[in-house]
Amino acid sequence: MDEIKYSDVVVAVDLGSRNIRGVIGHKNKEGKLDIIWATSIPSEGSIVNGVVFNIDSAAFQIKQLIIRLRNKLNGLLNASSEDPSLRISYDITDVYVGLHGKSIHGDVNELMRLLGSEYVSEENVHAMEEENLRMRVAGSRKIIEVVPLEYVVDGMVVDDPVGCVCDNLRARFLNIYGECFVEDNLRKCFDIINGSMNTDAASNIKITPHFILSSRHLSDAVLSPEQKEVGCMLLDFGAQTTSLSIYHERKLRFLHVFNFGSDLITNDIASLRLPWEISEKLKTSFGQAMQSMVTNLAVVDIDADRHVDTMTLAGIIESRVSDFLVRINNAMTVSGYSSCLDSIVIVGGGAKLGNMIEKIEKETGIPTRFGDIRVLSHNTESEEYSDVTYASMMGILYSADAGCVTVRESSDERPKKGKKVKTGGGIIPTIWGRMVGKMDEMFEE
């Protein structure tokens, strides 16, 4: 990697129902992501349907993940310092955290002003934006994010109405809602993390979280401006949730997160009286979404008494995927943009089932392909980060607009903010670097 400023390093955390992932990266001069390092910890039931379920458990896991990221980062940044007295202690003080959840969805809200041939001022527009935010929200939901769609000036659609003279001004906003506990539970996790102090200073961290709506910013990582312009549906198949986003004329027009994911397929396979772990392995290793496309019939031996053939496996999977696609097709119809879609892009672990693209094309009639992570630089050596399972994580990291790393206050060495450090492929192997590598290996074991 090129030389970078430690103060420009960004850190992202993605809380999945299966794994909690963390990644360290940097946005280069071309606006592309250099990935420094990534790791994960099993969520072990602390995250359900994309939402924090067990706050104490999730707080512990997030803290351990951040400590692991911090240790790795210090090892990389100090790898060229053979003199221990020159080593600098770096802290991760901020982290970008993805917001998920089955309750997240978008609704369009339209407001109108009768101006009587008056000039549209910035105050008029600001007042409409404020009124939209103040609208009553049913139940325990709240507005997580607002996407301005368009303004209509006497029947003419414009992006910016300020300066126009009109009788009638209408504003359309896509309000993205979620249950209050989606964000509240996450905040409680970081309150626990920041409030737990140990005698071992290395186990203490102080983190400021910045919450990022994952399904909203995923498109920045995988969709081109042209795809957003002509009409595209983005599907993110997770373990327990699936998010659907529709873009048209370069704007997000529809968003909905379903409470289904690829774990339901695993449960269906487990109904053959198989352990869940074996069912998951069968799905990922032999699973296909179309029974008619199974050309080579094979029998998988589970043990001496149990066997599963690939044709039976595909039948189970296709039945569940068909159910998913019925609900997705219904959502497309409700959105009002089904006739505007030029393509479907799929990402997430559930997208990797065999013949998934062919199945979606058959059920929707729309050309479908895997998402390409477009925001990675050529300096990112590992092809792992280009996998569709990393798409959500890359969207969170790409949305970061400020650095997350500072020099620890207790450090005797305090480099200036502009000091550059080497990371990645350009680091010279040293005794210190090897020691840090061994410690990381021991920790992971």
HELIX and SHEET records of a PDB file:
HELIX    1   1 TYR A    6  ASP A    8  5                                   3    
HELIX    2   2 ILE A   55  LEU A   77  1                                  23    
HELIX    3   3 PRO A   84  LEU A   86  5                                   3    
HELIX    4   4 GLU A  122  ARG A  134  1                                  13    
HELIX    5   5 CYS A  180  GLY A  195  1                                  16    
HELIX    6   6 ALA A  201  SER A  203  5                                   3    
HELIX    7   7 SER A  214  VAL A  222  1                                   9    
HELIX    8   8 PRO A  225  VAL A  230  1                                   6    
HELIX    9   9 ASP A  263  ALA A  270  1                                   8    
HELIX   10  10 TRP A  276  PHE A  286  1                                  11    
HELIX   11  11 GLN A  291  MET A  293  5                                   3    
HELIX   12  12 THR A  310  SER A  335  1                                  26    
HELIX   13  13 SER A  338  CYS A  340  5                                   3    
HELIX   14  14 GLY A  349  LYS A  352  5                                   4    
HELIX   15  15 MET A  356  THR A  364  1                                   9    
HELIX   16  16 GLU A  383  SER A  386  5                                   4    
HELIX   17  17 VAL A  388  TYR A  390  5                                   3    
HELIX   18  18 ALA A  391  SER A  399  1                                   9    
HELIX   19  19 GLY A  424  GLY A  426  5                                   3    
HELIX   20  20 ILE A  431  GLU A  444  1                                  14    
SHEET    1   A 2 ILE A   4  LYS A   5  0                                        
SHEET    2   A 2 LYS A 420  VAL A 421 -1                                        
SHEET    1   B 5 LEU A  33  PRO A  42  0                                        
SHEET    2   B 5 ASN A  19  LYS A  27 -1                                        
SHEET    3   B 5 VAL A  10  LEU A  15 -1                                        
SHEET    4   B 5 ASP A  94  LEU A  99  1                                        
SHEET    5   B 5 THR A 208  LEU A 213  1                                        
SHEET    1   C 2 ILE A  47  VAL A  48  0                                        
SHEET    2   C 2 VAL A  51  VAL A  52 -1                                        
SHEET    1   D 2 TYR A  90  ILE A  92  0                                        
SHEET    2   D 2 VAL A 405  VAL A 407 -1                                        
SHEET    1   E 4 HIS A 105  TYR A 119  0                                        
SHEET    2   E 4 VAL A 165  GLU A 179 -1                                        
SHEET    3   E 4 ARG A 141  VAL A 153 -1                                        
SHEET    4   E 4 MET A 156  VAL A 158 -1                                        
SHEET    1   F 5 LYS A 251  PHE A 258  0                                        
SHEET    2   F 5 THR A 242  HIS A 248 -1                                        
SHEET    3   F 5 CYS A 232  PHE A 237 -1                                        
SHEET    4   F 5 SER A 343  VAL A 347  1                                        
SHEET    5   F 5 THR A 368  PHE A 370  1                                        
SHEET    1   G 2 VAL A 299  ASP A 301  0                                        
SHEET    2   G 2 HIS A 307  ASP A 309 -1                                        
END                                                                             
